[in-house]
Amino acid sequence: MKKNILQRIERKLFRKVLDKSECKNNFIYDFNTYFANCLDGNNGKDQILSHVMLSVHQLEKGMSFTKSARIFGEEKALSIVKNLRSFTKKYGNHQIVSLATNVLATYLSNPNSTKNEQSRNIIASYIEENKVMLGQYTIGTKVVKEPPAFDEQKINEFFFSRNSVREFSDEPITDKEIMKVMEFASCTPTACNRQTSRVHVYRDKALMNKLIENQLGNQNWCDNATAIFVITSNVSCFNSSYEHVQAFVDGGLYAMNFEWGLHLYHIASCYKMYVRLAEVDKEFHEISGIPDNEFPIVLILAGHYKKEPIISPKSARLPIEKGLNLFIH
């Protein structure tokens, strides 16, 4: 009896030491991946575009402060010009280049834009060289007011009608349906509008099975799906140590809205948690073809509904209660 107790204690201690070591290794792996693709890679394609999007957002924010007479944006506008020239020289044109050029033109006509003649000439010269891009995007500012009254009952019905589904029909999810879902999910807020989320779609059964096996296996339902959506976040779009978890925040928000988009277009789905272990992650990137600078956030297994109803776990939600899950400070 005493021997058995000692053995159980030893096993618990061993498990604790093993968990601590594994956790440490995973943190080191995440750090090295983040550093290699973000902090140590400031001249790559994604890094340049993210710097442009960040500066564009800051210029548009400055233009929205209509009651301020403060001159703003010179440094940001010059940074955009520098980055756009660098990008087009290395990689050619891109939709972000067109968008940023339009923002620069709108900024230069703003009464609170820089008054420095040399800086204005640099910006104006770039705009003149790329004037063919002007008018391609509606940018700058917009008028926002309180939205109209919503039908609260219908909205509640929509959100509370969604359930995780693990059985699907054989009807494939089309490219057109996926584009509509992504259009819906594009409303997701992101850090400084950098729009870092990506969607990888897998519909080949052999490849889907490899991804599932990498992620702890079939679990008696995963191979029922007709598509796997892997939501990722491009870590190269972040540029500082204090943003080291922002990829997961942005990606999580996008995954939620992508899920609601599937529901909106009557596509059944279920989350499968991403197993973030160093060796598993390396293998997953190799199997999936996802670049190393994209962090997988979650897998969404999906398919069209069956004609007949199915049984699903109830997954009751806890009631809102002060002191339990509500804390008013």
N, C-alpha and C positions, 0 to 999 in steps of 0.2 A: 504493500500500500504506500509506504513512505517512498519507496523507490519510484513508483509510478508518478507520485506527486512531483518529485525532483525532476523526473524526465519531462513532465509537462512544463514545469518552470523553465527548464533549459531550452525546450523548444520555443517557448514564448520569447525568451531572451534572444535566442538565435534569430528568430523571425524579426524581432525589433531591430537588431543590428543589420540584418539583411535589407530590411525596408529603408533604414536610414542611409545605407550605402547606395541602394538603387535610386533613392530620391536625390541624393547628392550627384550621382552620375547623370541623371536626367536634367538637373538644373545646369550642370556644366555643359551638357550637350546643347541645351536650349541657348545658353549664353554664347557658345561658340558659333552656333547657327545664326543667331541674331547679329553678333558682331561682324561675322563674315559678309552677311548680306545687307547690313544696314550701316553700322558705324564705320566699317572698314572699306566701304565701296561707294564713295561719293561721286564717282564719275560715270557710273553705268546708266543705261537707258532709263530704267525705272527711277533711279535716284534723281536724275535731271528733271524728269517729268513731274515727280512729286514736289520738288522744290518750286517748279513753275506753278503748280496748282495751289500750293501753300501761299505763294506771293500773290497770285491772282485773287484768292479768297480775301487776303488782307487788303488789297486795293479796293475790292468791291465793298468790303466792310467800311473802309474809310469814306467811300462815296455815299454810303447810306446815312452817315452822320450829317444830315443836311443843316442842322442848327449850329454846327461848329464852323468857325472861321479859320481854324488852324490849317496851315499848309501841311500836306501829308504825302507820303508815298514815293518820294524821290528814290530812296535807296532800293525799295521793293521793285519799282518800275525798271530801274537800271539792271537789277539782278535778273529780272525776267528777260530783258533784251539779251544779256550776256548768256543766259542759259539756253535761250531759243537759238541763238547763233551757234552755240556749241552743239546743241542737239541736231539741228538740221545738217550741220557739216558732217556729223558722224552717222546719222541715221535717216536723214531725209525728212519728209513732212509727216505730220501726225495731227489728229483732230485736236489735241491739246494745244498744238502750235497755232492753229487757226483760232481757237477759242481765246488764247492768251493775247494774240494780236488784236482782236476785237476789243478786249478789255483795255489794252494799252491805249487804243484810239479814244475810247470813252473816257479814260482817266485823263488823257492830255487835254481834253476839252472841258474838264471839270474846273470850276473857278478856284478850287482849293488845291489844284495840282501844283507841282513844283514850279517855282519862278526862276530857277537857275537856268540861264540861257543855254549853257553848254549841255546840261542834262536834257533839256527839252529838245535840243537839236539831235542828240543821240537817239532819243525815243522816236522823234518825228521821222528821222532818216530810216529807221527800221520799219516803221509803219508804211512809209512811201515805197520801200523796196518790196513790201508784201501786201500792197493795197488790194490785190486780187482776192485776198481772204476776207476782206471787210464785208460785213453784212451776212456772213454765214451763220452767225450765232446771235441770239438775243441775250445780251449780257448787261452788266452794270448793276442796276437796282430794280426793285419791283415794289408795288404797293401791297402791303399786308394789312388786313383788318380781321376782326373777329368773324369766324365762319358762320354761315347760316345755321339755323336750328336743325339738328339731326333727328332722325327717327330713332330714338334711343332703343326702343324695343327691337327693331330690325337689326341694329348694330349688335346688340347683345345676343340676338339669335344667331347671327353670323359667327361671332367669336366663340360662343359656347356650344355651337353645333359641331365644332371640329373635334375629332377623336383620332388617336393613333390607330392606324390600320396595318395589319400584318398579313392580310390575304388580298390578292389582287386578281383582276381579270387578265387575260392574255393580250388585250388591246394595247398596242404600243403608244407611248407618249410621243407626240410629233414635235418636230423642230418649231413649228408655229406656236404650239402650246407653250413650249419652253420660253420662247421669246416674249410671249405675253406675260408669263410669270415673272420674268426678269424685269420687264418694264414696270410691273407693279412694285417689285422689290427695290427699284431704283430710287424710290422715295425715302429710303433709309438714311438717317443722318450719319455723317462720318466726321472724323476729326479734321477740321479745317477743309471740308469738302474734298478730301483727297481720293475718295472713292476707291478704296483699296481691295474690295472684295472681288473674288473671281468664282466662276461656276464651272466645274468640270463634269461633263455628262458621260456616263458609261451605260451602253445598252447591249453590248456584246456579252452573252452569258458566260463564256469562258473567262473573259477578263473580270467580269463582275464577281465570279466565284473566287478568283485569285485575291481580289480586294477583300472579300468577306473573310476568307481564310486568314489573311493577314490580321484582320480585326477580330480576333477571338472566335472566328468560325461562324457557322450558319445559325446556330441557336434555334434550330427547328422552324425558322420562318423566313430568314433573309433571302433565300433563293426563290421566294415567291415574287419578288419585285421584278418589274420589267425595266427599271432604270435605277441607277445610283447617281445621285448628285453629291459631289464633294465640294463643299463651300470652303474656300481658302481666303487668306488675307495676305497680301503682298507686303512682306516686312521691309522690303527695300524702300517703301514709300515713307518710312519713318526715319527721323534723322537725329535722335538724341536718346540718351540713356533713360530719361524720365518717361519715354514713350514705349518702354520695353514690353508692356502688356497691352498696348493700345490695339495691336493687331487682333487680339482675342476679343476685345470689346467691339470693335468695328465689325469683325466677322460674325460675332454672335448676334448682333443687332440685325445684320443682313440676313443671316440664316433664319431668324424668326420671321422676317417679312417675306422671305422666299417661301417659307412654309405656309404663311397666310395666302400668298399668291397661288400656291398649289390648291389650297382649299377653295379659293375664289373661283377657280376654273374646274372645280369638281374632280380634282386628282387626289387620290388617297395617298397617305404617306406616313412614315414613322422615322424618328431620329434614331441613329445608331451612334453612340458616343465614340469619339475618336480616341484610340489607344495611343497615348503619347509617351511611348518608351523609345529610347534611343535606337536600338536595333530594329524595332518594329517600324519606326518612322522612316529610317533609311530604306528599308525594304519596300515600304508603301510608296515612297517617292519613285523608286525604280520601277515598280509594277505599274503605277498609275501614269507615269510620264509627267508628273507635276514638277515644275522647277523647284530647286532647293530654296529659293527665296520666297516661296509661298508656304505659309503655315496652314495645314489642314485644320479646320475648326470643327466640323462635324460631317458625318455622312447622313444623307437623307435618302432612304429607300422608298420608292414610289411606284405607283401603277394606277390604272383606272379601277374604279369600284366594280365589284362583282354585281350581277343583277340581284342576287339574293342577299339578304342581311347576313352579317357575320357576328360572332361573339368576340368582344374585346374587354380587356380589364377596365373596371370602373374608374380607377385612379381618382378617387374623391379628393377634392380640394379642401384644405383646412379653412374653417371660417376665420374671418378677420377679427382679431381680438387684441386689445391693448395689452401690452406686456408680453404677448406671445409672438406676434409677428408685426405689430404696429407700435412704434415708439415715437411719441410726439415730444420734441425737445423745445 
